[in-house]
């Protein structure tokens, strides 16, 4: 994910100058920048999904510690142990 961010910054700094109307390089760079942004957003979504999964699991375990006699918490922990992403 950090490599995508570095590549995105590098591409934005290396913007070609369009002086004679030939914008092929700028078009290619724009397309690459768009694809990198999509990949970066997708990777960020996966990272947030993993964090959310473990936060949900930690909250279920925390609730079980406070009320250990409730029989539903082991089933709830087992339910959040299998992520849907």
WOVENRA-V455759 format. One record per residue. N is the residue number from 0. RES is the residue in one small letter. PSI is psi as a letter, one per 40 degrees, with the letter a starting at -180 (999 if undefined). D_FIRST is the distance of its C-alpha to the first C-alpha in Angstrom with 2 decimals. Layout:
# WOVENRA-V455759
n = (N:N)
res = (RES:RES)
psi = (PSI:PSI)
d_first = (D_FIRST:D_FIRST)
This chain:
# WOVENRA-V455759
n = (0:1:2:3:4:5:6:7:8:9:10:11:12:13:14:15:16:17:18:19:20:21:22:23:24:25:26:27:28:29:30:31:32:33:34:35:36:37:38:39:40:41:42:43:44:45:46:47:48:49:50:51:52:53:54:55:56:57:58:59:60:61:62:63:64:65:66:67:68:69:70:71:72:73:74:75:76:77:78:79:80:81:82:83:84)
res = (x:x:x:x:x:x:x:x:x:x:x:x:x:x:x:x:x:x:x:x:x:x:x:x:x:x:x:x:x:x:x:x:x:x:x:x:x:x:x:x:x:x:x:x:x:x:x:x:x:x:x:x:x:x:x:x:x:x:x:x:x:x:x:x:x:x:x:x:x:x:x:x:x:x:x:x:x:x:x:x:x:x:x:x:x)
psi = (d:d:d:d:d:d:d:d:d:d:d:d:d:f:h:i:h:h:d:e:e:h:f:d:d:d:d:d:d:d:d:d:d:d:d:d:d:d:d:d:d:d:d:d:d:d:d:d:d:d:d:d:d:d:d:d:d:d:d:d:d:d:d:d:d:d:g:e:e:h:e:d:d:d:d:d:d:d:d:e:e:g:i:e:999)
d_first = (0.00:3.80:5.38:5.19:6.48:8.82:9.96:10.70:12.68:14.39:15.50:16.87:18.78:20.22:22.05:25.12:28.53:30.53:34.16:36.04:34.65:32.56:29.18:27.71:25.05:24.16:24.04:21.73:19.40:19.61:18.85:15.76:14.57:15.36:13.57:10.27:10.91:11.76:8.73:6.58:9.49:9.78:6.57:7.76:11.11:10.58:9.44:12.47:14.60:14.27:15.15:17.94:19.30:19.75:21.16:23.64:24.63:25.17:27.27:29.39:30.02:30.90:33.37:34.87:35.46:37.39:39.44:39.70:42.72:41.02:40.59:37.97:35.08:34.61:34.42:31.90:29.69:30.04:29.16:25.81:25.04:24.29:21.30:21.66:18.08)
